[in-house]
Amino acid sequence: MTAQKILQIAMEQSAEDINCRAEDFMKDQNVLVPFRLGKKARSYLKEPITAAFVSYGNNVVASAAQDVADLAAAYLNAFEFYHLFETPNMYWLGDRLAGRGYKICFMAEYYLPDPDRIQPRFCGYPQRILEQRDFEDLYLPQWGNALCRERKHLDLLGVGAYEDGELIGLAACSADCEGMWQIGVDVLPAYRKKGIASALTSRLAQEILQRGKVPFYCSAWSNIRSARNAIKSGFVPAWVEMTIKPGRIVDEMNAQPR
């Protein structure tokens, strides 16, 4: 699978997620469309979603509900597209959204594999391919990035690293949409900084590609450790997203203990 084909699949999925066309992400001008969550949207995208801003590096495509469409349009026109995902400009949008009961919620950077850089990496520990039946006893806090109990039916494939038969690192993927599987990875604290995460991530990416699916990887911009692992594993930054939700939803998230 070529880099261009991988990118096209990702843009088609993003278009399904926010009700636009894949070619909108390649335009020189920003694009605004009405928000609608597609029937084949990524499984973890849950309504209510008031607006979403997505950029693949050429422009910003905004998908907005009717009651904030005017704010989204004004925001797209107020600043350069590559400043729309950063402060202080986000305060401009946030202040105006607050007056209508909405808040900026999720922000994330997504990575896609570079076929020329996805290569076997070795960490000095034996690895094993794991399938869904192998995950049943692994829904534990230490593997919370690799596996998701709430969507365990989507956890299809993984790669584990072992020492003396004990699992010390795990990369696993969730079939979050039809053509793309998302990778998450965990390594026990005592075994970090030994190349285990990148070895497992790159191995799993190869396994996913061999099955005709596109692996993708997500991290918060502030999670430097995760971003470094993505790049070391052969992934490259591909797109960014910012999601707007009702203020009560954001407040509920902030009220939950971490």
C-alpha positions as CSV (number, residue, x, y, z in Angstrom):
1,M,0.0,0.0,0.0
2,T,1.5,3.3,-1.1
3,A,1.7,6.5,1.1
4,Q,-0.6,8.2,-1.3
5,K,-3.2,5.4,-1.1
6,I,-2.9,5.4,2.7
7,L,-3.5,9.2,2.8
8,Q,-6.5,8.9,0.5
9,I,-8.1,6.3,2.7
10,A,-7.6,8.5,5.7
11,M,-9.1,11.6,4.0
12,E,-12.1,9.5,2.8
13,Q,-12.7,8.4,6.4
14,S,-12.4,11.9,7.8
15,A,-14.9,13.0,5.2
16,E,-17.3,10.3,6.4
17,D,-16.7,11.5,10.0
18,I,-17.7,15.1,9.4
19,N,-19.9,15.2,6.3
20,C,-17.5,16.7,3.7
21,R,-15.7,15.4,0.6
22,A,-12.2,14.0,0.7
23,E,-11.0,16.5,-1.9
24,D,-12.1,19.3,0.5
25,F,-9.0,18.6,2.6
26,M,-6.7,19.4,-0.4
27,K,-8.2,22.8,-1.3
28,D,-6.3,26.0,-0.9
29,Q,-9.2,27.7,0.9
30,N,-11.0,26.7,4.1
31,V,-14.3,24.9,3.8
32,L,-17.4,25.0,5.9
33,V,-20.1,22.3,5.8
34,P,-23.1,21.3,8.0
35,F,-22.2,18.8,10.6
36,R,-23.5,15.2,10.3
37,L,-21.9,12.1,11.8
38,G,-21.6,9.6,9.0
39,K,-23.0,6.1,9.2
40,K,-19.5,4.7,8.9
41,A,-17.8,7.2,11.1
42,R,-15.1,6.1,13.6
43,S,-16.8,4.2,16.4
44,Y,-15.5,6.4,19.2
45,L,-17.0,9.6,17.7
46,K,-20.1,10.1,19.8
47,E,-22.8,12.8,19.6
48,P,-23.5,15.4,20.7
49,I,-20.9,17.0,18.6
50,T,-21.4,20.7,17.9
51,A,-18.6,21.2,15.4
52,A,-15.3,19.7,14.2
53,F,-12.3,21.3,12.7
54,V,-9.9,19.1,10.7
55,S,-6.7,19.9,8.8
56,Y,-4.5,17.8,6.7
57,G,-2.0,20.6,6.3
58,N,-3.5,22.5,3.3
59,N,-6.5,24.2,4.9
60,V,-9.1,23.7,7.6
61,V,-12.4,22.0,7.0
62,A,-15.0,22.9,9.6
63,S,-18.2,21.0,10.1
64,A,-20.7,22.8,12.3
65,A,-24.2,22.6,13.6
66,Q,-26.5,25.4,12.5
67,D,-26.5,27.3,15.7
68,V,-22.7,27.8,15.6
69,A,-22.1,27.8,11.8
70,D,-21.7,31.6,11.8
71,L,-19.0,31.4,14.5
72,A,-17.2,28.7,12.6
73,A,-17.3,30.7,9.4
74,A,-16.0,33.8,11.2
75,Y,-13.2,31.9,12.8
76,L,-12.1,30.4,9.5
77,N,-11.9,33.9,8.1
78,A,-10.2,35.5,11.1
79,F,-6.9,33.8,11.2
80,E,-4.4,31.8,9.1
81,F,-5.5,28.2,8.9
82,Y,-2.4,26.9,10.7
83,H,-3.2,29.2,13.7
84,L,-6.7,27.9,14.2
85,F,-5.6,25.1,16.4
86,E,-3.5,27.1,18.8
87,T,-3.8,29.8,21.4
88,P,-4.3,32.7,21.6
89,N,-6.6,32.4,18.6
90,M,-8.6,29.5,20.2
91,Y,-9.6,32.0,23.0
92,W,-11.4,34.0,20.3
93,L,-13.5,31.0,19.4
94,G,-13.9,29.8,23.0
95,D,-15.2,33.0,24.3
96,R,-17.8,33.2,21.6
97,L,-18.8,29.6,22.0
98,A,-19.3,30.0,25.8
99,G,-22.0,32.6,25.2
100,R,-24.0,29.8,23.4
101,G,-23.3,27.1,25.9
102,Y,-20.5,25.3,24.0
103,K,-16.8,24.6,24.7
104,I,-13.7,23.4,22.9
105,C,-13.4,19.7,23.9
106,F,-11.0,17.3,22.2
107,M,-7.8,18.2,20.3
108,A,-5.5,15.6,18.9
109,E,-2.8,14.9,16.3
110,Y,-3.0,11.8,14.1
111,Y,-0.3,9.9,12.4
112,L,-0.2,7.6,9.4
113,P,2.5,5.0,8.5
114,D,5.2,5.8,5.9
115,P,5.6,2.5,4.0
116,D,9.3,3.3,3.4
117,R,9.9,3.8,7.2
118,I,7.8,1.0,8.7
119,Q,10.6,-1.6,9.3
120,P,11.2,-4.4,11.7
121,R,12.7,-3.1,15.0
122,F,14.2,-5.3,17.7
123,C,14.1,-4.7,21.4
124,G,15.8,-7.8,22.8
125,Y,12.6,-9.4,24.1
126,P,10.6,-12.1,22.4
127,Q,7.4,-11.0,20.7
128,R,4.1,-12.8,20.0
129,I,1.2,-12.0,17.8
130,L,-2.0,-11.9,19.8
131,E,-5.6,-12.1,18.6
132,Q,-8.9,-11.2,20.2
133,R,-9.2,-14.4,22.2
134,D,-5.9,-13.6,23.8
135,F,-7.1,-10.3,25.3
136,E,-9.8,-11.6,27.6
137,D,-7.6,-11.4,30.8
138,L,-5.7,-8.3,29.7
139,Y,-8.3,-5.6,30.4
140,L,-6.3,-4.2,33.2
141,P,-5.1,-0.6,34.0
142,Q,-1.6,-1.3,32.8
143,W,-2.8,-2.0,29.3
144,G,-5.4,0.8,29.2
145,N,-3.9,2.5,26.2
146,A,-3.6,-0.7,24.1
147,L,-7.0,-2.1,24.9
148,C,-10.4,-0.6,25.6
149,R,-12.9,-2.5,27.8
150,E,-15.8,-0.4,26.6
151,R,-15.1,-1.4,23.0
152,K,-13.5,-4.8,23.5
153,H,-15.3,-6.3,20.5
154,L,-13.2,-4.0,18.3
155,D,-9.9,-5.1,19.7
156,L,-8.8,-7.5,17.0
157,L,-5.0,-7.8,16.9
158,G,-1.9,-7.1,19.0
159,V,1.8,-7.8,19.6
160,G,3.1,-8.6,23.0
161,A,6.7,-8.5,24.4
162,Y,7.6,-10.9,27.1
163,E,10.3,-11.6,29.7
164,D,10.2,-15.1,31.3
165,G,6.7,-15.6,29.9
166,E,5.3,-12.5,31.5
167,L,3.8,-9.7,29.4
168,I,5.9,-6.5,29.7
169,G,4.7,-4.5,26.7
170,L,1.6,-4.6,24.5
171,A,0.6,-2.9,21.3
172,A,-3.0,-3.6,20.1
173,C,-5.4,-2.1,17.6
174,S,-9.0,-1.3,17.5
175,A,-11.1,-1.6,14.3
176,D,-12.5,1.8,14.8
177,C,-13.8,2.1,11.2
178,E,-14.0,-0.2,8.2
179,G,-10.6,0.6,6.6
180,M,-8.5,1.9,9.5
181,W,-7.4,0.3,12.7
182,Q,-6.1,2.5,15.6
183,I,-2.9,1.5,17.5
184,G,-2.4,2.0,21.2
185,V,0.6,0.8,23.2
186,D,1.6,0.3,26.8
187,V,5.0,-0.8,28.4
188,L,5.4,-1.6,32.0
189,P,7.3,1.3,33.8
190,A,10.4,-0.9,34.6
191,Y,10.9,-1.7,30.9
192,R,10.4,1.7,29.3
193,K,13.1,3.5,27.2
194,K,14.4,0.2,25.9
195,G,12.8,0.4,22.4
196,I,10.0,-1.9,23.3
197,A,7.2,0.5,22.4
198,S,8.5,1.3,18.9
199,A,9.3,-2.4,18.2
200,L,5.8,-3.4,19.1
201,T,4.1,-0.5,17.3
202,S,6.1,-1.0,14.0
203,R,5.5,-4.7,14.1
204,L,1.8,-4.3,14.6
205,A,1.6,-1.6,11.8
206,Q,3.2,-4.2,9.4
207,E,0.7,-6.8,10.5
208,I,-2.2,-4.4,9.9
209,L,-1.0,-3.4,6.5
210,Q,-0.6,-7.0,5.5
211,R,-4.3,-7.5,6.3
212,G,-5.2,-4.7,3.9
213,K,-6.1,-2.1,6.5
214,V,-4.5,1.3,7.4
215,P,-3.0,1.6,10.8
216,F,-3.3,5.0,12.5
217,Y,-2.0,6.4,15.7
218,C,-3.2,9.3,17.8
219,S,-1.6,11.4,20.5
220,A,-2.2,14.7,22.4
221,W,0.3,17.3,21.2
222,S,1.7,17.6,24.7
223,N,2.3,13.8,25.0
224,I,5.9,14.0,23.7
225,R,6.7,10.4,24.7
226,S,3.8,9.2,22.5
227,A,4.7,11.4,19.6
228,R,8.3,10.3,19.7
229,N,7.2,6.7,19.6
230,A,5.0,7.3,16.6
231,I,7.8,8.8,14.6
232,K,10.4,6.3,15.7
233,S,8.0,3.5,14.7
234,G,7.7,4.8,11.1
235,F,4.6,7.0,11.4
236,V,4.4,10.7,10.2
237,P,2.0,13.5,11.3
238,A,-1.0,13.4,8.9
239,W,-3.9,15.4,10.3
240,V,-5.2,17.3,13.3
241,E,-8.7,17.7,14.8
242,M,-10.5,19.9,17.2
243,T,-14.0,19.1,18.5
244,I,-16.6,21.4,20.0
245,K,-19.2,19.9,22.4
246,P,-21.9,21.3,24.7
247,G,-20.4,22.9,27.8
248,R,-22.1,20.5,30.1
249,I,-20.3,17.5,28.5
250,V,-16.9,19.2,29.0
251,D,-17.8,20.1,32.5
252,E,-18.8,16.5,33.3
253,M,-15.4,15.3,31.9
254,N,-13.5,17.7,34.1
255,A,-15.5,16.6,37.2
256,Q,-14.4,13.0,36.8
257,P,-11.4,12.0,38.8
258,R,-8.3,11.0,36.7
